[in-house]
């Protein structure tokens, strides 16, 4: 194998917020990672499903985005969207 070529190798400060809430459909355990990367978007990790997405307010307006990103039903996505719309600007 040849010499490894990195596209980037940065170390940045990040703030992580852990949240848990009970929706009508299920419990949601999330970790939100805020940093200077990803053009102001937030990395949202669903701890229960081990899935994540980089989400900004524009993504929340995209129909079907949460269903696709987290592999959840439309009903579960609706309650997650309602919650994330309150905390992601």
C-alpha positions as CSV (number, residue, x, y, z in Angstrom):
1,X,0.0,0.0,0.0
2,X,1.3,3.5,-0.9
3,X,1.6,6.6,1.3
4,X,-1.7,7.6,2.9
5,X,-3.3,10.7,1.5
6,X,-5.5,12.7,3.9
7,X,-8.2,15.0,2.5
8,X,-8.1,16.7,5.9
9,X,-7.0,16.0,9.4
10,X,-8.2,18.8,11.7
11,X,-8.8,19.1,15.4
12,X,-11.6,21.4,16.5
13,X,-13.4,22.4,19.6
14,X,-17.0,21.1,19.7
15,X,-19.9,21.4,22.1
16,X,-22.1,18.3,22.6
17,X,-25.6,18.5,24.0
18,X,-27.4,15.3,25.1
19,X,-31.2,15.3,24.9
20,X,-33.9,12.8,25.6
21,X,-37.6,13.2,25.2
22,X,-40.6,11.0,25.0
23,X,-42.8,11.5,21.9
24,X,-46.2,10.0,21.1
25,X,-44.5,7.3,19.0
26,X,-41.3,6.5,20.9
27,X,-38.5,7.8,23.1
28,X,-35.7,9.8,21.4
29,X,-32.2,9.9,22.8
30,X,-30.1,12.3,20.8
31,X,-26.6,13.9,20.9
32,X,-26.2,17.2,19.1
33,X,-22.7,18.2,18.2
34,X,-22.0,21.9,17.4
35,X,-18.8,22.9,15.8
36,X,-17.4,25.4,13.3
37,X,-17.5,22.7,10.6
38,X,-20.4,21.8,8.3
39,X,-21.4,25.4,7.5
40,X,-23.2,26.0,10.8
41,X,-25.2,22.8,10.7
42,X,-25.5,20.4,13.6
43,X,-24.5,16.7,13.7
44,X,-27.5,14.9,15.2
45,X,-26.9,11.4,16.5
46,X,-29.7,9.1,17.3
47,X,-28.1,7.1,20.1
48,X,-30.7,4.3,20.0
49,X,-30.4,3.5,16.3
50,X,-26.8,4.4,15.8
51,X,-27.6,6.7,12.9
52,X,-26.7,10.3,12.4
53,X,-27.3,13.3,10.0
54,X,-25.8,16.7,9.5
55,X,-28.8,19.0,9.9
56,X,-29.5,22.6,9.4
57,X,-32.8,24.5,9.2
58,X,-32.8,24.1,5.4
59,X,-32.7,20.3,5.8
60,X,-35.7,20.4,8.2
61,X,-37.7,21.9,5.4
62,X,-36.8,19.0,3.0
63,X,-39.7,16.6,2.7
64,X,-38.7,13.0,3.7
65,X,-35.2,14.0,4.9
66,X,-35.5,12.8,8.4
67,X,-37.2,9.6,7.4
68,X,-34.3,8.8,5.0
69,X,-31.5,9.9,7.3
70,X,-32.7,8.1,10.4
71,X,-34.6,5.2,8.8
72,X,-37.8,6.1,10.6
73,X,-41.5,6.2,9.8
74,X,-43.3,9.4,8.8
75,X,-45.0,9.6,12.2
76,X,-41.7,9.3,14.1
77,X,-40.1,11.8,11.8
78,X,-43.0,14.3,12.4
79,X,-42.4,14.3,16.2
80,X,-38.6,14.5,15.7
81,X,-39.1,17.4,13.2
82,X,-41.3,19.2,15.7
83,X,-38.6,18.9,18.3
84,X,-35.6,19.7,16.1
85,X,-37.4,22.8,14.7
86,X,-37.3,24.2,18.2
87,X,-33.6,23.9,18.7
88,X,-32.0,24.1,15.2
89,X,-32.3,27.6,13.6
